[in-house]
């Protein structure tokens, strides 16, 4: 009877700890898959942040036999919103606000929509995003017409040019016991000591570039002999990625993080230019590059910083004429975290 009472007391204490205990002591009761000398976890806390986000897509048509590349870009406004982060899930919503979107009217109008889903665990990081942008201006018009702005105010703009991209990327972090992806990306962890890790992964992607009209620079048409004057270009890509990431911990609560992941992939393309009758199919090699940089403050309750990601993809790498697409994502944020009690339904969905 006495032994039974002891076991009942132990059981009740455990239940009370799980549903109402201090999160710092809770983490010690569960076997950890990371080194607490390097990583402090806030995964049982809810994170809410206000943020400003800038998204941009650049398309560059290259001809290695010419002096200048044709560089196009979206005129994407700054959007504002909030994010929610808990355990391994990150949700984000932003919207432009008239008057403070900070878009340049000289660069024409861009209509765009994007969605990003990130699932971050200690060992694996999965990232998926979809982006559709229509309306591009020529960034480097003065490379072709040096006196363009002597007579013009606005950049030349292609209203009909559209790009859509579906990207799926997953990578494995080798030094996951000492290096935290969650501390670098979402501040769900805190990196107590500086650490880094090699990473290896897979990337799969579909990209489409579409245009209904001929494109001109000044009075000259951009014909296929110079650049790809795309009516339809679709690329299917699959490859391997590898790289390295590192977080520098500065005085416990400040940090700087950087990462680079390079990829090599098989590329299948269907290309139709305006002067063509039939589509051309090619099987070539391509490359990808993922860069990210973060710096910020990660306190016990408050956190904030600057976060930047760049994804570049080159198609038809070995050709004299090829296309480079770059997606950039910049995020400024300030957030607050608070502890919430675990519920039974949360465990059922692995929260």
Buried (B, 14 or more C-beta within 10 A) or exposed (E): EEEEEEEEEEEEEEEEEBEEBEBEEBBEEEEEEBBEEBBBBBBBBBBEBBBBBBBBBBBBBBBEEEEEBBBBBBBBBBBBBBBBBBBBBBEBEBEBEEEEBEBEEEBBBBEBEBEBBBEBBBEBBBBBBBBBBBBBBBBBBEBBBEEBEEEEEEBBBBBEBBBBBBBBBBBBBEBBBBBBBBBBBBBBBBBBBBBBBBBEBBBBBBBBBBBEEEBEBEEEEBBBEBBBBBBBBBBBBBBBBBBBBBBBBEEEBBBBBBBBBBBBBEBBBBBBBBEEEEBEEEEBBBBBBBBBBBBBBBBEEBBBBEBBBBBBBBBBBEBEBBBBBBBBBBBBBBBBBEBEEBEEEBEEEEB
